[in-house]
Amino acid sequence: MAKSRLIKVLRVLLLIDSVCVFVLIGLSIFIMSSQYHNPLKPDRAISSSEEIASAMQETDKAVTVFEAEDLYVFCPNYSNITFVSGERPSKSDESIKLCVAAAFQATYNLRFEEDEVVGWHSINGRLERGKPEKNLGAFTYIDGEARIWNVDEAEDAIKNAAASGGTGYQQFIVLYDGEHGGHDSDEFRCYRVLAILNDQICIIDSKTQMHYGKFISALEKLGVRYALYCDMGSGWNYSWYRDVDGKAIDIIGSPWPFSHNWLVFE
């Protein structure tokens, strides 16, 4: 009898061990797939921000994808920019041209609470106070005008955006008027920023995993002077854009149930 019970216990332990192995394999695959871009077909190669401005005047594509030496640059033709929290924007919404993760989040939580979003943010005029964080800059979009704000102006800028019925959120400054922001990282990964290039709002990714300093150097080489960090990492970097045929194309990553805020170009 004791031997029979022991065998049953061992079988249960073996089953649990097997399940854990499959879970770990699945998690590893998810993490690896979330670190690399899906196959992309850039519309053209460029070497300066001036080339982007010229090309954008000649196209009516929903999103034009440029390829620089170390960067992918996604430039949407948009009429509105919104900050969305809570429910993930749907690919079936054909008004959305580009969707990327935006602010940091404080916790891994399936249930969303507004204070999990790090920093002040405005959702079409609704002001929300997220988890406090020092040394954050900001992005605002009010009546068609987009702007990146430095740290000492950021909170007031978000409050003004809310009072004006606009969009805004806080993140680390990467470049402000050509100067490096206070954020730094020693991680080797893909990086992403929201950038303003000759009045054109773009999302810029590193093409491959690289060190943060190399990413900033690539931005500077392209001519970027204003850039705000975007949340990146396994699962957080999920993003997509709409191609010329109206199909939603995944840029990088897989949907992550703990991700709850995005910047949306419509």
C-alpha positions in Angstrom: 0.0 0.0 0.0 2.8 2.4 0.9 4.6 1.6 -2.3 1.4 2.3 -4.3 1.0 5.7 -2.7 4.6 6.5 -3.3 4.2 5.7 -7.0 1.1 7.9 -7.3 3.0 10.8 -5.6 5.9 10.4 -8.0 3.6 10.3 -11.0 1.9 13.6 -9.8 5.3 15.2 -9.3 6.4 14.1 -12.7 3.3 15.5 -14.3 3.8 18.8 -12.5 7.5 18.9 -13.6 6.4 18.2 -17.2 3.9 21.0 -17.1 6.4 23.4 -15.7 8.9 22.5 -18.4 6.3 23.3 -21.1 5.4 26.6 -19.4 9.0 27.6 -19.2 9.6 26.7 -22.9 6.5 28.8 -23.9 7.7 31.7 -21.8 11.1 31.5 -23.3 9.7 31.5 -26.8 7.5 34.5 -25.9 10.5 36.5 -24.5 12.6 35.7 -27.5 9.9 36.7 -30.0 9.2 39.9 -28.1 12.8 41.1 -28.5 13.0 41.1 -32.3 11.1 42.9 -35.1 8.8 40.9 -37.3 9.9 40.9 -41.0 9.3 44.5 -42.3 9.3 46.0 -45.8 10.5 49.6 -45.5 9.3 52.0 -48.2 12.7 53.6 -48.7 16.1 54.0 -47.1 17.0 57.4 -45.7 20.0 59.1 -44.1 18.6 62.3 -42.7 15.4 63.8 -41.3 15.2 66.2 -44.3 14.6 63.2 -46.6 11.7 62.1 -44.3 10.1 65.6 -44.6 10.4 65.5 -48.4 9.0 62.0 -48.7 6.0 62.6 -46.5 4.9 65.4 -48.7 4.7 63.0 -51.6 2.8 60.1 -50.0 -0.7 59.4 -48.8 0.0 56.1 -47.2 -1.4 55.5 -43.7 2.1 54.9 -42.4 5.4 55.3 -44.3 8.2 53.1 -43.0 11.8 54.4 -43.5 15.0 52.5 -42.9 18.1 54.3 -41.7 21.5 52.7 -40.9 20.5 51.4 -37.4 16.8 52.5 -37.2 13.3 52.0 -38.4 11.2 55.1 -38.6 7.4 54.9 -38.7 5.8 58.1 -39.9 1.9 58.0 -39.8 -0.4 60.3 -41.8 -2.7 61.1 -38.9 -5.4 63.6 -38.1 -5.5 62.9 -34.4 -3.3 61.4 -31.6 -4.8 59.9 -28.5 -3.6 58.3 -25.3 -5.5 55.1 -24.5 -5.6 53.3 -21.2 -7.4 50.2 -20.1 -8.7 48.2 -23.1 -6.2 47.5 -25.8 -7.0 49.3 -29.1 -8.4 46.9 -31.7 -6.8 46.1 -35.0 -10.4 46.0 -36.4 -10.7 49.7 -35.8 -9.7 51.0 -39.3 -9.3 54.6 -38.1 -6.1 53.5 -36.2 -3.0 53.9 -38.3 -0.3 53.2 -35.7 -0.4 51.9 -32.1 2.5 51.6 -29.7 3.0 51.2 -25.9 3.6 54.6 -24.3 4.0 55.2 -20.5 5.6 52.9 -18.0 3.4 50.9 -15.7 3.9 50.3 -12.0 2.8 46.7 -11.7 2.1 43.4 -13.4 -1.7 43.3 -13.0 -4.4 41.8 -15.2 -7.0 44.1 -13.6 -6.3 47.7 -14.8 -6.3 50.7 -12.4 -5.5 54.2 -13.7 -2.9 54.8 -11.0 -0.8 51.9 -12.4 0.2 54.2 -15.3 3.4 56.0 -14.3 3.0 59.8 -14.2 0.4 62.3 -15.0 -1.7 61.7 -18.2 -4.6 63.2 -20.0 -7.1 61.1 -22.0 -9.0 63.4 -24.3 -9.3 66.0 -21.6 -9.6 63.7 -18.6 -6.8 64.3 -16.2 -5.4 61.3 -14.3 -2.7 61.1 -11.7 -0.7 57.9 -12.1 2.1 56.6 -9.9 4.5 59.4 -9.0 7.9 59.3 -10.7 10.7 61.8 -10.7 12.5 63.3 -13.7 9.9 62.6 -16.3 9.3 64.7 -19.4 6.0 64.7 -21.3 4.3 64.6 -24.7 1.1 66.6 -25.4 -1.2 66.9 -28.4 -3.6 69.8 -28.3 -5.7 71.0 -31.3 -3.3 69.5 -33.8 -0.1 70.7 -32.1 2.3 68.1 -30.8 5.1 68.9 -28.4 7.7 67.3 -26.1 8.3 69.0 -22.8 11.3 69.0 -20.5 11.2 67.7 -16.9 10.5 71.0 -15.2 7.5 71.8 -17.5 6.0 68.3 -17.8 3.4 68.2 -15.1 2.0 71.7 -15.9 1.9 70.7 -19.6 -0.2 67.6 -18.9 -2.6 69.6 -16.8 -2.9 72.2 -19.5 -3.5 69.5 -22.1 -6.4 68.1 -20.0 -7.9 71.6 -19.5 -7.8 72.1 -23.3 -9.4 68.7 -24.0 -6.1 67.3 -25.3 -3.9 64.2 -24.9 -0.7 63.9 -22.9 1.4 61.5 -20.9 4.8 61.4 -19.1 8.0 59.5 -20.0 11.7 59.8 -19.8 13.4 62.4 -22.0 15.9 60.9 -24.4 16.7 64.1 -26.3 15.6 67.6 -25.7 16.8 70.4 -28.0 19.6 68.1 -29.0 20.7 67.5 -25.3 20.7 64.1 -23.7 18.0 63.5 -21.1 18.7 62.2 -17.7 17.6 58.6 -18.5 20.2 56.0 -19.0 20.3 52.2 -19.4 22.9 49.5 -19.5 20.6 47.0 -21.1 21.2 45.5 -24.5 17.9 45.5 -26.3 15.7 47.1 -28.9 14.8 50.7 -28.0 12.0 53.0 -29.1 11.2 56.7 -29.0 8.5 59.1 -29.9 10.3 61.8 -31.9 9.5 65.1 -33.6 11.2 65.5 -36.9 10.6 68.8 -38.8 7.1 69.0 -37.2 6.4 65.3 -38.2 5.6 63.0 -35.3 7.4 59.6 -35.8 8.0 56.4 -33.9 11.6 55.3 -34.1 12.9 51.8 -33.3 16.4 50.5 -33.2 16.6 47.8 -35.9 18.3 45.3 -33.7 19.2 45.0 -30.0 21.9 47.5 -29.1 23.3 49.5 -26.2 21.4 52.7 -25.3 24.3 54.9 -26.1 24.5 53.6 -29.7 20.8 54.1 -30.1 21.1 57.8 -29.1 24.0 58.2 -31.4 21.9 56.8 -34.3 19.1 59.3 -33.4 21.5 62.2 -33.5 23.0 61.1 -36.8 19.5 61.1 -38.3 19.0 64.6 -37.0 16.6 64.0 -34.1 16.6 66.8 -31.5 13.4 65.9 -29.5 12.7 62.4 -28.4 10.7 60.8 -25.6 11.2 57.2 -24.5 8.5 54.5 -25.1 7.9 51.6 -22.8 9.9 48.6 -24.1 10.7 45.1 -23.0 9.2 41.6 -23.4 5.5 42.1 -24.0 5.5 45.8 -23.4 6.9 46.6 -26.9 3.9 45.1 -28.8 3.0 47.5 -31.6 1.5 47.6 -35.0 0.7 49.8 -38.0 -1.6 49.7 -41.0 -0.2 49.1 -44.4 -1.3 50.4 -47.8 -3.9 47.7 -48.1 -5.4 48.5 -44.7 -3.9 45.4 -43.1 -2.6 45.7 -39.5 1.1 44.7 -39.5 2.7 43.7 -36.2 6.0 45.6 -35.7 7.5 43.8 -32.7 6.4 41.6 -29.8 3.2 39.8 -28.9 0.1 41.0 -27.0 0.8 41.1 -23.2 -2.1 40.9 -20.8 -0.4 43.2 -18.3 0.0 46.1 -20.8 -2.6 48.7 -20.3 -1.7 52.0 -22.1 -0.9 53.0 -25.7 -0.3 56.0 -27.9 -2.7 55.8 -30.9 -2.4 57.7 -34.2 -5.7 58.0 -36.0 
